[in-house]
Amino acid sequence: MQTVPNHQVENLQIEDDRTGLSVECLKRAFLDNLFYVQGKFPKIATKNDYYMALAYTVRDRLLQRWINTAVIYTERASRTVSYLSAEFLMGPHLGNNLVNLGIYDQVKQAVSELGLDLEDLLEQEEEPGLGNGGLGRLAACYLDSMATLEIPSLGYGIRYEFGIFDQDIRDGWQVEITDKWLHCGNPWEIARPEWEVYVKLGGHTEAYTDEHGRYRVRWIPYQVVKGVPHDTPILGYKTNTANTLRLWTAEAPESFDFGAFNSGDYLGAVQAKMVSENLSKVLYPNDDSSQGKRLRLAQQIFFVSCSLQDMIRIVFRQNVPLEKFHEKFVVQLNDTHPAIAVAELMRLLIDEHDMGWDQAWSITQKSLAYTNHTLLPEALERWPISLFRSLLPRHLEIIYEINYHFLEEVKAKFPGDSDRLRRMSLIDESGEKYVRMAHLACVGSHSINGVAALHTKLLQQDVLRDFYQMYPEKFNNKTNGVTPRRFMVLSNPRLTNLISSKIGDSWIKHLKDLKKLEAFVDDPEFCHQWRSIKSAIKHDLVAYIQKQNGISVNPDSIFDIQAKRFHEYKRQHLNALHIITLYNRIKANPDIDITPRTFIFGGKAAPGYYMAKLIIKLLNSIADVVNNDPDVRDRLKVVFLKDYSVKFAQRVYPAADLSEQISMAGKEASGTGNMKFALNGALTIGTLDGANVEIRDEVGAENFFIFGLTAPEVYALKARGYRPLDYYHSNRELKAVIDRIASGHFSHGDTQLFKPLLDSLLHRDEYLLFADYQAYIDCQDNVSQVYRDRDRWTRMSILNVARMGKFSSDRSIRDYCQDIWNIQSVPIELGECIQAKE
Ligand code: GPW
């Protein structure tokens, strides 16, 4: 579609009621939106109407910045980061936008003068749960940091109609409920049907010779799907930059099935429409695992093709020659989910834009960069060749061609090493043939990065070792980070205000400035305030737990929290073994002196992951027994908080005393919850895994509870031959714990319920719970001791926060900008561009 220049429109001034930030103006605008957008008046308005009216009021203020940003980026054809991710776990927008606009307090006052409560309205927002966990949330933190650092960027992904399922707990088991996040409308997005694109699927290819006598390939698809972009503004913290998150919905093209339509096959045509719409219907709820399902591959090509076509459109609109695609865009691949971009960009350049192979390959490699997020073998994506060919016949040809050139390169560098060729090939031919997406991403990118120092080292030594030997210069580390805006300023206003009252608020943009807090660590008044704030927040969570779970919790107990996806490698069940150990000690000696603890869990399990769901059932079963056993006398409480989400995480992190980061070393790529807890003043009990290693280095070993085998020790033990039964037989407390579960004590006498879990521990124990058990218990005993010295604990807590500066996502993004993206900031001035230039 053509844009029509219209000087009358350009001359329009944006009305003050849509941009003004005074309390009076906000009130007027709010009522105006309630009336004209929501179509309600106060007498009949629901809470949701009020939320919508407020959201539109805030969106109007974003739009001014969004349009200014777009105008400047377009005029200057600014170099842009394109962040491709199958997941964006944004969390609620309203509060975050209030913080970043700097109008939280004004809006609070405005709505309160209208007789409403801001917290109430914030609670009303259905968060877009378009991600599973860490990977999707990282993408969201990175969008926040890119906008804050004024880096031109576009996030590209899928607008799933159903995001991550809502979790209910029934009889202790997880039950999944569809997430209808769109059912009340989404005030934050704007559809852009004028920028629709088409994606081909299935069918076959044909070779032909073009008018210049060149060999060409034509792809005759079985199906064509339309992608429609929906844009959400991403505002930086106290900047005018508003970047875009562009999510694609799949629709049936109007014209495609007219054949069927006209021949009277009405239902057939509607069927085709439904098949198309399926592509953006639902988020796959697996975290750190890949299933090889056709629809999932279709989702990947769908959003990748839409996004690359959109970038090419932008390149043309800004009069950049296509040969300079890589100068206009750098495309970061968030894991292998978008790795099909390697073949798709080649296809677009060669088949659709007449470019030669060598030039297309050079542009592709210069444009793409790949981030790996896992060391788990089951998470490395592979697609059966037959499935791949039936959906993407042209891409398979291109991948074969890339593979041919690549293997020639490998042969040249390592002559006579046929084993290496087999290992490195883009095609796994050991049995059923597969396309290896991580290999495709490595070959097609100019940068390959891990997400924590240890993770990158293990990639180089192990998972991607051959690629490291082939292309050492491509490898680099980018330790993850989290945004302090959402995970401190918004979620922990009390601690934010205390900190800012002492050291100013520069730390919100320059997290390293938290270091200045160290000067107050010996100030008794400050320590007292620090402790009272933590206590007040814990009281709030106590009230919530009372309401949600009907459990009364002692606010003076240690709040010991493990909140993350359920996965055996994350070892929530090791935590369970500790709980039962303490329970056994109490049962053996009811008067034993134990530091009171509240164990809090939150997290979802993939619906098809039986063992993870059984672990949830075990925790709930332990909770039932422990919370109701009179011998325990409120010294231990176990709480499973259902339906963990970003909204919920924001409530949980600030209340934690102790953060559980207890994965088997060598399995957690980085972790980011570990950072959010520590930033909010929790101490960490953790293994030397992922970013825990770097957190401990920063905060000091004396302020961190470390335990367990290191990654090399894990490998050595497994190589020696690990025998979990030996630990069971030789460790009295461990045996008692296992026997207690096996006896049916937590399952109303049912000795079969947890047998699969116990069998897996006793006979395989892939994640070495038994090997780490004693070290974990000893470390927890030490935690309990230290907690009794409240001054010491407070000091450790302050030092943790003061030394967390490295883990801001701003630092991560600065590192990406310098080392991979080669991109500079583009500050946005307000007002200079919407008004027409005379
Ligand atoms: F398997 N992560 C995740 F690598 O949340 F793709 N989901 C995933 O599917 C994958 C990784 C994948 C997580 C890592 O487990 C976590 O350690 C890391 O902090 C996070 O990604 C962000 O890098």
Residues whose N, C-alpha, C, O or C-beta is under 5 A from the ligand:
A	BS01	GPW	G133 G134 L135 L138 N286 D287 D288 S289 D335 H373 T374 A379 V451 E668 A669 S670 G671 T672
